[in-house]
Amino acid sequence: CENARDNSRLPETSFREFLRSEKDNTVDLMCLGPLTNISSFVKSEEISQLIKKKIRSIWIMGGNIPQQSHDIKSSDFDMKPEFNFAQDPIAAEIVLSSSIICDKLFLLPAQTCIDVDQEAWSNVLEITKSRNDIISQILQSHPCYGHVKYDPVCAFAYANSASIKWEVMNINVDPKTGLVRKVDHQQQGELNRKIKVVTCVDHTGDTGFISWLSK
């Protein structure tokens, strides 16, 4: 169709123009789906340099809290790849291995998005009945915790760094499955991927995710 041939509508074009318009080291990027577009951006010589110059941090909702890659444990085999990484594992590996953005990355694995007790959740639903913000609108239509269990937790983690814990890890992504694994020094060779991996998000404390949703 004609729109498909209009380069001004391509994600690469829009993203490039947006970055050009921003000041250096001021952009925080949140990735809430498969990393297909981001991987194409970091492979572009022009856009990757803009990313290096303009972007301050990149928050990725996806992956799993990694196991050591050479471990042979039943838990490794039982663990299922997270949905976003499983959709395009090669893209996830390209993004996490990029030397241009490696030090900007925060990975929020699915295991940090825990369930909450029914009483706490009922209180949130009651509060949001009288509000008109986007999350309240979602919950009024779909009053299920699953609808805010993942992406809004990533937004909370970004906005409330004091309520999370993270570790710097050398990791890779299985290009077939999307499963994230730790890489030891012997295995990584010349690669030195120091990714900040979130290991815990406060959900139920006074300054936790549920309290944040209720404000």
C-alpha positions in Angstrom: 0.0 0.0 0.0 1.1 3.6 -0.4 1.6 4.2 3.3 4.0 1.3 3.5 6.3 3.0 1.0 6.3 6.2 3.0 9.7 6.2 4.8 8.6 8.9 7.1 6.2 6.4 8.7 8.9 3.8 9.4 9.8 3.2 13.1 13.5 3.9 12.3 12.7 7.3 10.8 10.4 8.4 13.6 12.9 7.2 16.3 15.9 8.9 14.6 14.1 12.2 14.2 12.9 12.0 17.9 16.5 11.4 19.1 17.9 14.2 17.0 15.4 16.7 18.6 16.5 15.8 22.2 19.3 17.0 24.3 22.3 14.7 25.0 21.9 12.1 27.7 18.3 13.0 28.6 16.2 10.2 27.1 15.0 7.2 29.1 13.7 4.4 26.9 11.2 1.8 28.2 10.9 -1.4 26.1 7.7 -3.4 27.0 7.6 -5.9 24.2 9.8 -8.0 21.9 13.1 -6.2 21.1 12.8 -6.5 17.3 12.8 -2.7 16.6 15.5 -1.9 19.2 17.8 -4.6 17.7 17.5 -3.0 14.3 18.2 0.5 15.8 21.5 -0.7 17.4 22.6 -2.3 14.1 22.1 1.0 12.3 25.3 3.0 12.3 23.5 6.4 12.4 20.8 5.5 14.9 23.2 3.6 17.2 25.4 6.7 17.5 22.3 8.8 18.4 21.4 6.2 21.0 24.9 6.4 22.5 24.7 10.2 22.6 21.1 10.9 23.5 19.8 8.0 25.6 20.5 7.9 29.4 18.9 4.6 30.3 17.0 1.7 28.7 14.5 -0.3 30.8 13.6 -3.7 29.4 10.6 -5.7 30.6 11.5 -9.2 29.8 13.7 -12.2 30.3 14.3 -14.2 33.4 16.6 -13.9 36.4 19.5 -15.8 34.9 21.1 -19.1 36.0 24.8 -19.9 35.4 25.1 -21.0 31.8 27.2 -24.1 32.6 25.0 -25.2 35.5 23.1 -28.5 34.8 20.2 -28.2 37.1 16.6 -29.4 36.9 15.5 -25.8 37.6 17.2 -24.7 34.4 15.3 -27.2 32.3 12.0 -26.4 34.0 12.4 -22.6 33.6 10.4 -21.3 30.6 11.6 -18.3 28.6 9.8 -15.1 29.2 7.2 -14.2 26.5 8.9 -11.0 25.1 12.3 -12.7 24.7 10.8 -15.9 23.4 9.1 -13.9 20.5 12.4 -12.7 19.1 15.4 -14.3 21.0 17.9 -13.2 18.4 16.9 -9.6 18.8 17.1 -9.9 22.6 20.7 -11.2 22.2 21.7 -8.4 19.8 20.4 -5.8 22.3 22.0 -7.3 25.4 25.3 -7.8 23.6 25.6 -4.3 22.1 28.6 -2.5 23.5 26.9 0.8 22.6 24.0 0.4 25.1 25.2 -2.3 27.5 26.0 0.2 30.3 22.6 1.9 29.8 20.5 -1.3 30.2 18.2 -2.3 33.1 16.6 -5.7 32.7 13.4 -6.3 34.7 12.8 -10.1 34.6 9.4 -11.6 34.8 10.1 -13.3 38.1 10.3 -9.9 39.8 6.6 -9.3 38.9 5.0 -11.2 41.7 1.4 -11.9 42.7 -0.2 -10.0 45.5 -2.8 -11.1 48.0 -6.5 -10.6 47.2 -7.2 -8.1 50.0 -4.5 -5.7 48.8 -5.7 -6.0 45.3 -9.4 -5.4 46.2 -8.3 -2.2 47.9 -6.6 -1.0 44.8 -9.7 -1.8 42.7 -11.9 0.2 45.1 -9.6 3.2 44.9 -9.4 3.2 41.2 -13.1 3.2 40.7 -13.3 7.0 41.1 -10.2 7.8 39.1 -9.6 8.5 35.4 -5.9 7.8 34.8 -4.9 5.2 32.2 -4.2 2.4 34.7 -7.5 3.0 36.5 -9.3 2.9 33.1 -7.7 -0.4 32.4 -8.7 -1.9 35.7 -12.3 -0.6 35.4 -12.6 -2.6 32.2 -10.5 -5.5 33.2 -10.2 -5.8 37.0 -7.6 -8.5 37.0 -4.1 -8.2 38.5 -2.7 -9.8 35.4 -3.4 -6.7 33.4 -0.9 -4.6 35.5 1.4 -7.3 36.7 4.2 -6.7 34.2 4.5 -3.5 32.2 3.3 -1.1 35.0 5.8 -2.8 37.3 8.6 -1.8 34.9 7.3 1.8 35.0 7.2 1.6 38.8 10.8 0.3 38.9 12.0 3.1 36.6 10.3 5.8 38.7 11.1 4.3 42.1 14.7 3.1 42.2 14.7 3.0 46.0 12.1 0.3 45.9 14.1 -2.2 43.8 17.3 -4.2 44.1 19.5 -5.0 41.1 22.8 -6.7 40.4 25.4 -6.2 37.6 25.7 -9.5 35.7 27.4 -10.8 32.6 24.6 -12.5 30.7 23.6 -13.9 27.3 20.4 -15.0 25.6 19.8 -18.4 24.1 19.2 -17.5 20.4 16.8 -20.4 20.0 14.7 -20.1 23.2 15.2 -16.6 24.6 16.3 -18.0 28.0 18.7 -15.7 29.8 21.8 -17.2 31.4 24.8 -16.0 33.3 28.2 -16.1 31.5 31.4 -16.8 33.4 34.7 -15.2 32.5 36.0 -18.3 30.6 32.9 -18.5 28.5 32.5 -14.8 27.7 35.9 -14.4 26.0 36.2 -10.8 24.7 32.6 -10.0 25.7 32.0 -8.0 28.9 28.3 -7.5 29.2 27.7 -5.8 32.5 23.9 -5.6 32.5 22.0 -4.3 35.5 19.5 -7.0 36.3 16.6 -6.2 38.7 16.3 -9.1 41.2 13.6 -7.7 43.5 10.8 -5.2 43.3 8.9 -4.1 46.5 5.3 -4.8 45.9 3.6 -4.6 49.2 5.6 -2.1 51.3 4.6 1.5 52.2 6.5 2.7 49.1 5.9 -0.5 47.0 4.1 -1.1 43.7 0.6 -1.6 45.2 0.9 1.6 47.2 2.1 3.4 44.0 -0.9 2.1 42.1 -3.3 3.4 44.8 -1.9 7.0 44.8 
